[in-house]
Amino acid sequence: MPPAPTVAGWRASRRLLLGAGFSAGVAGCAWGQPAQNQGPGLHQLAREKGFTFGAAVQAGLLSTDASYAAAYEREAGILVPEFEGKWSILQPKEGEFDFSQFDAILQWGLARGRPTRGHALVWHDAFPGWANAAVGEGPARARAVMAAHIARVLSTTRLRIRDWDVVNEPVADPPGSDTPQAQGELRDTPFLRALGPSYIDTAFRLAREQDATLRLVLNEYGVEEDTPWAEEKRRRLLALVRGMVRRRVPIDAVGLQAHLQILRPFSIPVFANFVSALRAEGLSVLVTELDIREGEGVPDDYVARDRLVGERASAFMEAAIGAGVKTFLTWGLVDRYSWLVNEAAVARPDGKLHRGLPLDWEYNRKEMWRAMARAFTAA
Ligand code: XIL
């Protein structure tokens, strides 16, 4: 027979019971996580089915916001620096490199067995004034500036990083898109002006010279949805990578950013066919920056909005998984720090805050999280 409970023991266990009930129902469980955040994260659910899930991360927040760090610990199996791998951060002045922020992310990940991917070696944005001016001095100087940056960055991160976005966003936005370019299939960038279209091949070749086994990725946006301008951008991107493959340029993968918008049509077969066409060239396809934007005219209440975001996430995941994508990263994890909220160019025009990431403003899992979890689990 178990010993009769003492009065003190009874009080203690009653407190525990009440505490547990209170926590689970209202404030949070014993170790401070709201009930909906209990259980395996996307990282684990993805890994169990042979996928990788991760998210863009900010070094400053990892060290200052414990809830943010805990969310990444729970959910993210791979990291990508949101800013810290960009040219203007790594080489703000010619020849002066600063890897401190980048390293902070790498170290945080290494301590937890979470690899970091690199983003982005050659990009027209986050490109410092000095580099812009130098590249404008002519082809020889442009090539030297590119070579020096790639050599220094890749030799420093070698062995700790498995893949890098070598060229980001090289394809011009066609007529009809938000930011169309008047002419040309390639984006008008400092390197295009200095070196012509071969700047893309050059960047990949320079990267390969540094590292024979690094996965070299070309990253692009605006090719996922079922609109005429996305169709044209798909055609341009496919032509570009097919040319690279034919010229034996060392490209291993294409990253599709997947900054989706609910108000734009999305077709599972259209997107899946595009992924298949890229894979038929012998390339891997990664989803590198998934998030989902709302527009005017979506419902007011959170539940309905979150359901729409979740539905779009479900359709997208179904298409991507069906076509063989194995790696998924969202562009951030928590709505409160999303560029969709903090950047005027992509924020909602009516001043409401986007809810386009798996975790809400309070770091809690919501419909988009569940859509992704279901997609991994069902695969
Ligand atoms: C964005 C960041 O999230 C913003 O905070 C920054 O101001 C601009 O860049 N495609 C990319 C990312 O490849 O690097 C961009 O990140 C988002 C679009």
Boltz pocket constraint, residues with backbone or C-beta under 6 A from the ligand:
constraints:
  - pocket:
      binder: B
      contacts: [[A, 82], [A, 168], [A, 221], [A, 257], [A, 289], [A, 339], [A, 343]]
      max_distance: 6.0
